[in-house]
C-alpha cells in the first residue's frame, strides 16, 4: 500500500543533509509540512518533489535551475535558494533591453522635435561668416551641422563645393580623423555675374594639416 505521509525526521538521513538544510529546501519549494501532534509529515507528492531536487543537486545542478524547470516563480529576498516561491505556471515572455546610451539618444531626438527652436534660420550664415573671418578650419560634422546635411553628403561632394555663398575646400585631417574644411567666400562681378575661382585657399594649407 502506498504511504501518504512520511515523517520529516526521516528525511535528513534519506538525503544525507543537516536538518537546517532540509528546512531550506522546504522554504525554496514552498513545502508546508503537515503537523499531527508533536510530529510533522510530508505527503507523497511533496516527497517526490524533494527527491527530484536532491537528484538534481547530486548531478551538479543548483536549486534555481530546478525551480525554473518546475515552472515556479520566485519573489526574491536574496538568492534563489532562500526566496519565497509561488506555485504559478512559469511563462516565458520576450524582454526588450535598451542600452542607456541608445535611450539617451532617442530622448534627445524626441525633445528636439517637441521643443520649439529659438535659433534663427539664418544663424548658420553668421556662424559661417565668423568661421571665415577667423580662418577657422571646420570638421566634416561641423560643416554638416551648420548646413543641415549629413556628414556623408558633405564627404561625397569631393575636394571642393560651394553653398550659401561660401566655398568649402578640403585642406587636411583634423584630430580625430575627420576631414578639415577651409572656408572662403564666393566673389561676384555684378556687371557680369560669374563665379570667380577662390584664390589662396589650397596654397595656404598643407594636405596633411592637423590642427
HUVEN-V124754 format. One record per backbone hydrogen bond with DSSP energy under -0.5 kcal/mol. CO is the residue of the C=O (numbers start at 1). NH is the residue of the N-H. E is the energy in kcal/mol with one decimal. If there is no record, write none. Layout:
# HUVEN-V124754
co=CO nh=NH e=E
co=CO nh=NH e=E
This chain:
# HUVEN-V124754
co=2 nh=4 e=-0.5
co=4 nh=44 e=-0.8
co=6 nh=42 e=-2.2
co=7 nh=10 e=-1.5
co=8 nh=11 e=-1.1
co=8 nh=12 e=-0.7
co=10 nh=14 e=-1.3
co=11 nh=15 e=-2.2
co=12 nh=16 e=-1.4
co=12 nh=17 e=-1.8
co=18 nh=22 e=-1.7
co=19 nh=23 e=-2.0
co=20 nh=24 e=-1.7
co=21 nh=25 e=-1.9
co=22 nh=26 e=-2.1
co=23 nh=27 e=-2.3
co=24 nh=28 e=-2.6
co=25 nh=29 e=-2.4
co=26 nh=30 e=-0.6
co=26 nh=31 e=-2.9
co=27 nh=30 e=-0.7
co=27 nh=85 e=-0.5
co=30 nh=32 e=-0.6
co=31 nh=33 e=-0.7
co=33 nh=35 e=-0.6
co=34 nh=41 e=-2.7
co=36 nh=39 e=-1.7
co=39 nh=36 e=-2.9
co=40 nh=8 e=-2.3
co=41 nh=34 e=-3.0
co=42 nh=6 e=-2.6
co=43 nh=47 e=-2.3
co=44 nh=48 e=-2.1
co=45 nh=49 e=-1.9
co=46 nh=50 e=-2.2
co=47 nh=51 e=-2.6
co=48 nh=52 e=-2.3
co=49 nh=53 e=-2.2
co=50 nh=54 e=-2.5
co=51 nh=55 e=-2.4
co=52 nh=56 e=-2.1
co=53 nh=57 e=-2.4
co=54 nh=58 e=-2.3
co=55 nh=59 e=-1.2
co=56 nh=61 e=-2.2
co=57 nh=60 e=-1.6
co=62 nh=66 e=-1.7
co=63 nh=67 e=-2.6
co=64 nh=68 e=-2.1
co=65 nh=69 e=-2.3
co=66 nh=70 e=-1.7
co=67 nh=72 e=-2.2
co=68 nh=71 e=-1.1
co=73 nh=86 e=-2.1
co=74 nh=76 e=-0.7
co=75 nh=84 e=-1.2
co=79 nh=82 e=-1.3
co=80 nh=83 e=-1.4
co=84 nh=75 e=-2.5
co=86 nh=73 e=-1.5
co=86 nh=88 e=-2.5
co=91 nh=93 e=-0.7
co=95 nh=97 e=-0.6
co=96 nh=98 e=-0.6
co=97 nh=99 e=-0.5
co=99 nh=103 e=-2.4
co=100 nh=104 e=-2.3
co=101 nh=105 e=-1.9
co=102 nh=106 e=-2.1
co=103 nh=107 e=-2.5
co=104 nh=108 e=-2.5
co=105 nh=109 e=-2.1
co=106 nh=110 e=-2.2
co=107 nh=111 e=-2.6
co=108 nh=112 e=-2.3
co=109 nh=113 e=-1.5
co=110 nh=114 e=-2.1
co=111 nh=115 e=-2.8
co=120 nh=123 e=-1.3
co=122 nh=125 e=-1.0
co=122 nh=126 e=-1.2
co=123 nh=127 e=-2.0
co=124 nh=128 e=-2.2
co=125 nh=129 e=-2.5
co=126 nh=130 e=-2.1
co=127 nh=131 e=-2.2
co=128 nh=132 e=-2.4
co=129 nh=133 e=-2.8
co=130 nh=134 e=-1.9
co=131 nh=135 e=-0.7
co=131 nh=136 e=-2.3
co=132 nh=135 e=-0.7
co=136 nh=138 e=-0.6
co=138 nh=181 e=-2.9
co=139 nh=143 e=-2.4
co=140 nh=144 e=-2.7
co=141 nh=145 e=-2.1
co=142 nh=146 e=-2.0
co=143 nh=147 e=-2.4
co=144 nh=148 e=-1.1
co=144 nh=149 e=-2.3
co=150 nh=153 e=-0.5
co=150 nh=154 e=-1.9
co=151 nh=155 e=-2.5
co=152 nh=156 e=-1.9
co=153 nh=157 e=-0.6
co=154 nh=157 e=-1.3
co=155 nh=158 e=-1.4
co=157 nh=160 e=-0.5
co=159 nh=170 e=-2.6
co=161 nh=168 e=-3.5
co=163 nh=166 e=-2.1
co=165 nh=186 e=-2.2
co=166 nh=163 e=-2.4
co=167 nh=169 e=-0.5
co=167 nh=184 e=-2.6
co=168 nh=161 e=-2.1
co=169 nh=182 e=-2.9
co=171 nh=209 e=-0.8
co=172 nh=180 e=-2.5
co=174 nh=177 e=-2.0
co=178 nh=174 e=-3.8
co=179 nh=140 e=-0.8
co=180 nh=171 e=-2.4
co=180 nh=172 e=-0.7
co=181 nh=138 e=-2.0
co=182 nh=169 e=-2.2
co=184 nh=167 e=-3.2
co=187 nh=196 e=-1.6
co=188 nh=190 e=-0.8
co=189 nh=192 e=-0.9
co=194 nh=189 e=-0.6
co=200 nh=204 e=-1.0
co=201 nh=205 e=-0.7
co=202 nh=205 e=-0.7
co=206 nh=209 e=-1.6
co=209 nh=173 e=-2.0
